Amino acid sequence: MRSGKWFKISILTGGLTIALALGAVYYFLHTYTVRNVYVEGNVHYTEEEIKEIVMAGPLGHNSLFLSLKYKNKGIQGIPFVDVMDVSILSPDTIRVTVYEKALIGYVKYLDAYMYFDKDGYVVESSSLSTAGVPQVSGLTFDHMVVGEALPVDNPEVFSAILNVTKLLEKYELDADNIYFHRSGDVTLYFGQVKVALGNDGASLEDKLMLLPELLGSLEGKAGTLQMQSAAGSGGRYTFQPEG
Protein backbone atom coordinates (compact mmCIF):
# COMPACT_ATOMS: atom_id res chain seq x y z
CA MET A 1 0.00 0.00 0.00
CA ARG A 2 2.76 2.41 1.00
CA SER A 3 4.69 1.78 -2.24
CA GLY A 4 1.54 2.43 -4.27
CA LYS A 5 0.97 5.70 -2.40
CA TRP A 6 4.52 6.89 -3.12
CA PHE A 7 4.08 5.89 -6.74
CA LYS A 8 0.97 8.05 -7.02
CA ILE A 9 2.79 10.95 -5.34
CA SER A 10 5.71 10.54 -7.73
CA ILE A 11 3.32 10.57 -10.70
CA LEU A 12 1.62 13.70 -9.40
CA THR A 13 4.94 15.39 -8.67
CA GLY A 14 6.28 14.48 -12.09
CA GLY A 15 3.11 15.69 -13.79
CA LEU A 16 3.22 18.95 -11.84
CA THR A 17 6.87 19.44 -12.77
CA ILE A 18 6.13 18.85 -16.44
CA ALA A 19 3.15 21.20 -16.30
CA LEU A 20 5.25 23.91 -14.67
CA ALA A 21 7.99 23.41 -17.24
CA LEU A 22 5.52 23.60 -20.12
CA GLY A 23 3.97 26.69 -18.57
CA ALA A 24 7.38 28.32 -18.26
CA VAL A 25 8.20 27.49 -21.88
CA TYR A 26 4.85 28.88 -23.04
CA TYR A 27 5.38 32.05 -21.01
CA PHE A 28 8.92 32.41 -22.36
CA LEU A 29 7.86 31.91 -25.97
CA HIS A 30 4.61 33.88 -25.86
CA THR A 31 5.56 36.84 -23.66
CA TYR A 32 8.94 37.49 -25.28
CA THR A 33 7.83 37.07 -28.89
CA VAL A 34 9.08 40.06 -30.86
CA ARG A 35 6.33 42.14 -32.43
CA ASN A 36 8.04 45.51 -32.76
CA VAL A 37 11.59 46.20 -33.99
CA TYR A 38 13.40 49.54 -34.14
CA VAL A 39 16.62 49.75 -36.15
CA GLU A 40 19.22 52.52 -35.90
CA GLY A 41 22.73 53.11 -37.21
CA ASN A 42 22.17 51.27 -40.49
CA VAL A 43 23.47 52.81 -43.72
CA HIS A 44 24.37 50.00 -46.10
CA TYR A 45 21.36 47.84 -45.25
CA THR A 46 17.65 48.62 -45.06
CA GLU A 47 15.66 48.08 -41.87
CA GLU A 48 14.03 45.01 -43.39
CA GLU A 49 17.41 43.51 -44.31
CA ILE A 50 18.70 44.09 -40.76
CA LYS A 51 15.60 42.45 -39.30
CA GLU A 52 16.04 39.41 -41.54
CA ILE A 53 19.69 39.08 -40.51
CA VAL A 54 19.07 39.48 -36.77
CA MET A 55 15.95 37.36 -36.49
CA ALA A 56 17.05 34.41 -38.60
CA GLY A 57 17.21 30.89 -37.19
CA PRO A 58 15.61 29.11 -34.22
CA LEU A 59 14.22 31.45 -31.52
CA GLY A 60 14.93 34.33 -33.89
CA HIS A 61 11.71 36.02 -32.75
CA ASN A 62 12.43 35.78 -29.03
CA SER A 63 13.64 39.03 -27.50
CA LEU A 64 15.49 37.44 -24.55
CA PHE A 65 17.35 35.04 -26.82
CA LEU A 66 18.30 37.81 -29.26
CA SER A 67 19.56 40.13 -26.53
CA LEU A 68 21.91 37.38 -25.31
CA LYS A 69 22.91 36.23 -28.79
CA TYR A 70 24.09 39.67 -29.90
CA LYS A 71 25.49 40.96 -26.62
CA ASN A 72 29.07 42.29 -27.11
CA LYS A 73 29.66 40.06 -30.12
CA GLY A 74 31.02 40.91 -33.53
CA ILE A 75 29.14 39.83 -36.63
CA GLN A 76 30.75 37.34 -38.98
CA GLY A 77 29.94 37.10 -42.67
CA ILE A 78 27.91 40.33 -42.92
CA PRO A 79 29.78 42.83 -45.11
CA PHE A 80 30.22 46.37 -43.74
CA VAL A 81 28.85 45.50 -40.27
CA ASP A 82 31.13 45.27 -37.26
CA VAL A 83 28.70 44.79 -34.37
CA MET A 84 24.93 44.63 -33.90
CA ASP A 85 23.50 45.09 -30.41
CA VAL A 86 19.96 44.06 -29.44
CA SER A 87 18.34 45.75 -26.44
CA ILE A 88 14.90 44.91 -24.99
CA LEU A 89 12.57 47.92 -24.71
CA SER A 90 9.68 45.72 -23.54
CA PRO A 91 9.12 41.94 -23.72
CA ASP A 92 7.77 42.21 -27.28
CA THR A 93 9.84 45.17 -28.49
CA ILE A 94 13.54 45.37 -29.30
CA ARG A 95 15.98 47.96 -30.61
CA VAL A 96 18.74 46.84 -32.98
CA THR A 97 21.74 49.17 -33.00
CA VAL A 98 24.03 48.64 -35.99
CA TYR A 99 27.70 49.60 -35.79
CA GLU A 100 29.12 49.60 -39.28
CA LYS A 101 32.76 49.41 -40.24
CA ALA A 102 34.36 52.82 -40.72
CA LEU A 103 34.95 53.03 -44.46
CA ILE A 104 36.36 56.07 -46.25
CA GLY A 105 36.59 54.72 -49.80
CA TYR A 106 37.06 51.79 -52.12
CA VAL A 107 39.31 50.84 -54.99
CA LYS A 108 38.50 48.50 -57.84
CA TYR A 109 40.81 45.51 -57.99
CA LEU A 110 40.26 42.78 -60.57
CA ASP A 111 36.51 42.10 -60.34
CA ALA A 112 36.06 43.25 -56.73
CA TYR A 113 35.45 46.43 -54.81
CA MET A 114 37.96 46.67 -51.96
CA TYR A 115 36.83 48.95 -49.11
CA PHE A 116 39.39 50.49 -46.80
CA ASP A 117 39.44 52.51 -43.56
CA LYS A 118 41.15 55.78 -42.62
CA ASP A 119 44.50 54.03 -42.15
CA GLY A 120 44.33 52.34 -45.54
CA TYR A 121 43.51 48.86 -44.21
CA VAL A 122 41.29 46.80 -46.48
CA VAL A 123 38.33 45.83 -44.29
CA GLU A 124 35.92 44.38 -46.82
CA SER A 125 35.78 42.89 -50.31
CA SER A 126 32.53 42.91 -52.26
CA SER A 127 31.30 42.24 -55.77
CA LEU A 128 29.00 45.27 -55.54
CA SER A 129 29.60 48.95 -54.95
CA THR A 130 27.73 50.57 -52.07
CA ALA A 131 26.12 53.98 -51.88
CA GLY A 132 27.75 56.60 -49.70
CA VAL A 133 31.33 55.36 -50.11
CA PRO A 134 33.30 57.03 -52.94
CA GLN A 135 35.61 55.30 -55.35
CA VAL A 136 39.24 56.38 -55.02
CA SER A 137 41.41 56.29 -58.14
CA GLY A 138 45.00 57.10 -58.97
CA LEU A 139 46.54 54.89 -56.28
CA THR A 140 49.14 52.41 -57.51
CA PHE A 141 49.59 48.93 -56.01
CA ASP A 142 50.28 45.45 -57.32
CA HIS A 143 48.36 43.37 -54.77
CA MET A 144 46.07 43.64 -51.77
CA VAL A 145 44.89 41.47 -48.90
CA VAL A 146 41.82 41.92 -46.71
CA GLY A 147 43.02 42.88 -43.23
CA GLU A 148 46.22 44.47 -44.49
CA ALA A 149 47.03 48.02 -45.59
CA LEU A 150 46.93 48.93 -49.25
CA PRO A 151 50.57 48.76 -50.42
CA VAL A 152 50.76 52.28 -51.88
CA ASP A 153 53.99 54.22 -52.44
CA ASN A 154 52.97 57.07 -50.12
CA PRO A 155 50.87 56.01 -47.08
CA GLU A 156 50.26 59.69 -46.24
CA VAL A 157 47.72 59.72 -49.05
CA PHE A 158 45.20 58.14 -46.67
CA SER A 159 45.19 61.27 -44.51
CA ALA A 160 44.40 63.29 -47.62
CA ILE A 161 41.63 60.87 -48.58
CA LEU A 162 40.12 61.09 -45.09
CA ASN A 163 40.24 64.90 -45.21
CA VAL A 164 38.48 65.01 -48.57
CA THR A 165 35.78 62.48 -47.61
CA LYS A 166 35.03 64.27 -44.32
CA LEU A 167 34.55 67.56 -46.15
CA LEU A 168 32.40 65.92 -48.80
CA GLU A 169 30.17 64.55 -46.06
CA LYS A 170 30.12 67.90 -44.22
CA TYR A 171 28.87 69.76 -47.29
CA GLU A 172 26.59 66.91 -48.40
CA LEU A 173 28.48 66.25 -51.62
CA ASP A 174 28.22 62.79 -53.17
CA ALA A 175 31.24 62.35 -55.43
CA ASP A 176 31.35 59.42 -57.83
CA ASN A 177 35.13 59.32 -57.83
CA ILE A 178 38.07 60.97 -56.09
CA TYR A 179 41.17 60.94 -58.26
CA PHE A 180 44.59 61.51 -56.70
CA HIS A 181 47.22 62.49 -59.26
CA ARG A 182 50.92 61.72 -58.82
CA SER A 183 51.50 65.48 -58.61
CA GLY A 184 49.31 65.67 -55.51
CA ASP A 185 46.40 67.30 -57.34
CA VAL A 186 42.89 66.09 -56.55
CA THR A 187 40.03 65.80 -59.04
CA LEU A 188 36.44 65.05 -58.06
CA TYR A 189 33.89 63.53 -60.43
CA PHE A 190 30.19 64.33 -60.21
CA GLY A 191 28.47 62.70 -63.16
CA GLN A 192 29.55 64.60 -66.30
CA VAL A 193 31.34 67.32 -64.30
CA LYS A 194 34.97 67.10 -63.23
CA VAL A 195 36.17 69.41 -60.45
CA ALA A 196 39.91 70.11 -60.53
CA LEU A 197 40.88 71.16 -56.99
CA GLY A 198 44.65 71.38 -57.33
CA ASN A 199 46.86 70.42 -54.38
CA ASP A 200 46.40 73.31 -51.96
CA GLY A 201 45.09 71.53 -48.89
CA ALA A 202 44.80 74.77 -46.93
CA SER A 203 42.05 76.11 -49.23
CA LEU A 204 40.28 72.79 -49.77
CA GLU A 205 37.40 73.48 -47.38
CA ASP A 206 36.82 76.96 -48.80
CA LYS A 207 36.46 75.40 -52.25
CA LEU A 208 34.18 72.57 -51.20
CA MET A 209 32.02 75.00 -49.24
CA LEU A 210 31.17 76.72 -52.55
CA LEU A 211 30.82 73.53 -54.55
CA PRO A 212 27.13 72.66 -53.87
CA GLU A 213 25.97 75.97 -55.35
CA LEU A 214 28.42 75.75 -58.26
CA LEU A 215 27.37 72.21 -59.14
CA GLY A 216 23.74 73.29 -59.03
CA SER A 217 24.44 75.89 -61.71
CA LEU A 218 26.17 73.25 -63.86
CA GLU A 219 23.37 70.71 -63.82
CA GLY A 220 23.01 69.03 -67.22
CA LYS A 221 26.41 70.22 -68.43
CA ALA A 222 29.62 68.32 -69.09
CA GLY A 223 33.13 69.62 -68.60
CA THR A 224 35.73 70.65 -66.02
CA LEU A 225 35.31 73.18 -63.25
CA GLN A 226 38.74 74.74 -62.74
CA MET A 227 39.21 75.33 -59.00
CA GLN A 228 42.98 75.04 -58.75
CA SER A 229 43.12 78.78 -58.07
CA ALA A 230 40.70 81.71 -58.08
CA ALA A 231 40.52 83.77 -61.28
CA GLY A 232 39.99 87.51 -61.24
CA SER A 233 39.39 89.92 -58.40
CA GLY A 234 36.02 88.42 -57.62
CA GLY A 235 37.53 85.01 -56.93
CA ARG A 236 35.42 83.32 -59.61
CA TYR A 237 36.13 79.85 -60.93
CA THR A 238 35.94 79.00 -64.59
CA PHE A 239 34.12 76.11 -66.24
CA GLN A 240 35.54 74.53 -69.38
CA PRO A 241 32.85 72.67 -71.33
CA GLU A 242 33.70 69.46 -73.13
CA GLY A 243 34.03 69.45 -76.91
C-alpha positions in Angstrom: 0.0 0.0 0.0 2.8 2.4 1.0 4.7 1.8 -2.2 1.5 2.4 -4.3 1.0 5.7 -2.4 4.5 6.9 -3.1 4.1 5.9 -6.7 1.0 8.1 -7.0 2.8 11.0 -5.3 5.7 10.5 -7.7 3.3 10.6 -10.7 1.6 13.7 -9.4 4.9 15.4 -8.7 6.3 14.5 -12.1 3.1 15.7 -13.8 3.2 19.0 -11.8 6.9 19.4 -12.8 6.1 18.9 -16.4 3.1 21.2 -16.3 5.2 23.9 -14.7 8.0 23.4 -17.2 5.5 23.6 -20.1 4.0 26.7 -18.6 7.4 28.3 -18.3 8.2 27.5 -21.9 4.9 28.9 -23.0 5.4 32.1 -21.0 8.9 32.4 -22.4 7.9 31.9 -26.0 4.6 33.9 -25.9 5.6 36.8 -23.7 8.9 37.5 -25.3 7.8 37.1 -28.9 9.1 40.1 -30.9 6.3 42.1 -32.4 8.0 45.5 -32.8 11.6 46.2 -34.0 13.4 49.5 -34.1 16.6 49.8 -36.1 19.2 52.5 -35.9 22.7 53.1 -37.2 22.2 51.3 -40.5 23.5 52.8 -43.7 24.4 50.0 -46.1 21.4 47.8 -45.3 17.6 48.6 -45.1 15.7 48.1 -41.9 14.0 45.0 -43.4 17.4 43.5 -44.3 18.7 44.1 -40.8 15.6 42.5 -39.3 16.0 39.4 -41.5 19.7 39.1 -40.5 19.1 39.5 -36.8 15.9 37.4 -36.5 17.1 34.4 -38.6 17.2 30.9 -37.2 15.6 29.1 -34.2 14.2 31.5 -31.5 14.9 34.3 -33.9 11.7 36.0 -32.7 12.4 35.8 -29.0 13.6 39.0 -27.5 15.5 37.4 -24.6 17.4 35.0 -26.8 18.3 37.8 -29.3 19.6 40.1 -26.5 21.9 37.4 -25.3 22.9 36.2 -28.8 24.1 39.7 -29.9 25.5 41.0 -26.6 29.1 42.3 -27.1 29.7 40.1 -30.1 31.0 40.9 -33.5 29.1 39.8 -36.6 30.7 37.3 -39.0 29.9 37.1 -42.7 27.9 40.3 -42.9 29.8 42.8 -45.1 30.2 46.4 -43.7 28.9 45.5 -40.3 31.1 45.3 -37.3 28.7 44.8 -34.4 24.9 44.6 -33.9 23.5 45.1 -30.4 20.0 44.1 -29.4 18.3 45.8 -26.4 14.9 44.9 -25.0 12.6 47.9 -24.7 9.7 45.7 -23.5 9.1 41.9 -23.7 7.8 42.2 -27.3 9.8 45.2 -28.5 13.5 45.4 -29.3 16.0 48.0 -30.6 18.7 46.8 -33.0 21.7 49.2 -33.0 24.0 48.6 -36.0 27.7 49.6 -35.8 29.1 49.6 -39.3 32.8 49.4 -40.2 34.4 52.8 -40.7 34.9 53.0 -44.5 36.4 56.1 -46.3 36.6 54.7 -49.8 37.1 51.8 -52.1 39.3 50.8 -55.0 38.5 48.5 -57.8 40.8 45.5 -58.0 40.3 42.8 -60.6 36.5 42.1 -60.3 36.1 43.2 -56.7 35.5 46.4 -54.8 38.0 46.7 -52.0 36.8 48.9 -49.1 39.4 50.5 -46.8 39.4 52.5 -43.6 41.1 55.8 -42.6 44.5 54.0 -42.2 44.3 52.3 -45.5 43.5 48.9 -44.2 41.3 46.8 -46.5 38.3 45.8 -44.3 35.9 44.4 -46.8 35.8 42.9 -50.3 32.5 42.9 -52.3 31.3 42.2 -55.8 29.0 45.3 -55.5 29.6 49.0 -54.9 27.7 50.6 -52.1 26.1 54.0 -51.9 27.7 56.6 -49.7 31.3 55.4 -50.1 33.3 57.0 -52.9 35.6 55.3 -55.4 39.2 56.4 -55.0 41.4 56.3 -58.1 45.0 57.1 -59.0 46.5 54.9 -56.3 49.1 52.4 -57.5 49.6 48.9 -56.0 50.3 45.5 -57.3 48.4 43.4 -54.8 46.1 43.6 -51.8 44.9 41.5 -48.9 41.8 41.9 -46.7 43.0 42.9 -43.2 46.2 44.5 -44.5 47.0 48.0 -45.6 46.9 48.9 -49.3 50.6 48.8 -50.4 50.8 52.3 -51.9 54.0 54.2 -52.4 53.0 57.1 -50.1 50.9 56.0 -47.1 50.3 59.7 -46.2 47.7 59.7 -49.1 45.2 58.1 -46.7 45.2 61.3 -44.5 44.4 63.3 -47.6 41.6 60.9 -48.6 40.1 61.1 -45.1 40.2 64.9 -45.2 38.5 65.0 -48.6 35.8 62.5 -47.6 35.0 64.3 -44.3 34.5 67.6 -46.2 32.4 65.9 -48.8 30.2 64.6 -46.1 30.1 67.9 -44.2 28.9 69.8 -47.3 26.6 66.9 -48.4 28.5 66.3 -51.6 28.2 62.8 -53.2 31.2 62.4 -55.4 31.3 59.4 -57.8 35.1 59.3 -57.8 38.1 61.0 -56.1 41.2 60.9 -58.3 44.6 61.5 -56.7 47.2 62.5 -59.3 50.9 61.7 -58.8 51.5 65.5 -58.6 49.3 65.7 -55.5 46.4 67.3 -57.3 42.9 66.1 -56.6 40.0 65.8 -59.0 36.4 65.0 -58.1 33.9 63.5 -60.4 30.2 64.3 -60.2 28.5 62.7 -63.2 29.6 64.6 -66.3 31.3 67.3 -64.3 35.0 67.1 -63.2 36.2 69.4 -60.5 39.9 70.1 -60.5 40.9 71.2 -57.0 44.7 71.4 -57.3 46.9 70.4 -54.4 46.4 73.3 -52.0 45.1 71.5 -48.9 44.8 74.8 -46.9 42.1 76.1 -49.2 40.3 72.8 -49.8 37.4 73.5 -47.4 36.8 77.0 -48.8 36.5 75.4 -52.3 34.2 72.6 -51.2 32.0 75.0 -49.2 31.2 76.7 -52.5 30.8 73.5 -54.5 27.1 72.7 -53.9 26.0 76.0 -55.4 28.4 75.8 -58.3 27.4 72.2 -59.1 23.7 73.3 -59.0 24.4 75.9 -61.7 26.2 73.3 -63.9 23.4 70.7 -63.8 23.0 69.0 -67.2 26.4 70.2 -68.4 29.6 68.3 -69.1 33.1 69.6 -68.6 35.7 70.6 -66.0 35.3 73.2 -63.2 38.7 74.7 -62.7 39.2 75.3 -59.0 43.0 75.0 -58.7 43.1 78.8 -58.1 40.7 81.7 -58.1 40.5 83.8 -61.3 40.0 87.5 -61.2 39.4 89.9 -58.4 36.0 88.4 -57.6 37.5 85.0 -56.9 35.4 83.3 -59.6 36.1 79.8 -60.9 35.9 79.0 -64.6 34.1 76.1 -66.2 35.5 74.5 -69.4 32.9 72.7 -71.3 33.7 69.5 -73.1 34.0 69.5 -76.9 
